[in-house]
Amino acid sequence: MNFGLALLLMGGFLLGGAWSIWRADSDTKGRTGPQVVFAVILLAGAVLASVSGILRM
């Protein structure tokens, strides 16, 4: 397994985490601010890891 494939797998894992947090609604109406911020941070990490993995391959 090369490093590019490992980065792609990490990007998929982070994307799944962002999706999981985005889908988690609290008891309040809609998502809370920290949920949105954390989901956006994970999404940015997923995009960076995926693009880096593609470029490494």
C-alpha positions in Angstrom: 0.0 0.0 0.0 1.5 3.3 -1.0 1.2 6.7 0.8 -1.3 8.0 -1.8 -3.8 5.2 -1.0 -3.4 5.8 2.7 -4.2 9.5 2.2 -7.3 8.6 0.2 -8.5 6.2 2.9 -7.9 8.9 5.5 -9.9 11.4 3.4 -12.8 9.0 3.2 -12.7 8.4 7.0 -12.7 12.2 7.6 -15.6 12.6 5.1 -17.6 10.0 7.0 -16.9 11.8 10.2 -18.1 15.1 8.8 -21.2 13.5 7.4 -21.9 11.9 10.8 -21.6 15.2 12.7 -23.6 17.0 10.1 -26.5 14.5 10.4 -26.5 14.6 14.2 -29.2 17.1 15.3 -29.4 18.2 18.8 -32.6 18.7 20.8 -32.6 22.4 19.8 -33.9 23.5 16.5 -31.3 22.6 13.9 -27.6 22.2 14.3 -25.5 24.0 16.9 -22.6 26.3 16.0 -19.9 24.0 17.2 -21.4 21.1 15.2 -21.2 23.2 12.0 -17.7 24.4 12.7 -16.4 20.9 13.5 -18.1 19.4 10.4 -16.6 22.1 8.2 -13.1 21.5 9.7 -13.4 17.7 9.1 -14.7 18.4 5.5 -11.7 20.6 4.8 -9.4 18.0 6.1 -11.1 15.3 4.0 -10.8 17.4 0.9 -7.1 18.1 1.5 -6.3 14.5 2.3 -8.1 13.2 -0.7 -6.6 15.7 -3.1 -3.1 15.0 -1.7 -3.7 11.2 -2.1 -4.8 11.7 -5.7 -1.8 13.8 -6.5 0.6 11.3 -4.8 -0.7 8.5 -6.9 
